[in-house]
Amino acid sequence: MFEPLAISGMAHAMAAHASARQGVIAANVAHADTPGYRARDVEPFTETFRRLQTQPPRTPAAPRLLPVAPGAALSPNGNSVSLEVEMMKAVEARHQFDMALTITQSVGGIIRTSLGR
């Protein structure tokens, strides 16, 4: 009778992905001056969600970490972090999290409306 809504699960996965990506971005920025540090990112949400669809229910699907552009320009100390690129990624992650929040709020509104409240 009460089955989980697929869109609700997708919104939860999207928010978790955005959160994980924001953490990786923060680590990249924190290591911007570390000699030899290579910037990382997480796999795109579509790949994470595809894996989530093939796993058993209630199994967390953490995004996989990926190296960023192996041929990227390195600073003189061997670091590959670009603060400008990281700022753009942070904006994308924020947008993704806001979208997940909006979807969750819309689903809640639809459920309240269907219950007549």
Secondary structure by P-SEA (a helix, b strand, c coil): cccccaaaaaaaaaaaaaaaaaaaaaaaaaaccccbbbbbbcccaaaaaaaaaaccccccccbbbbbcccccccccccccccaaaaaaaaaaaaaaaaaaaaaaaaaaaaaaaaacc
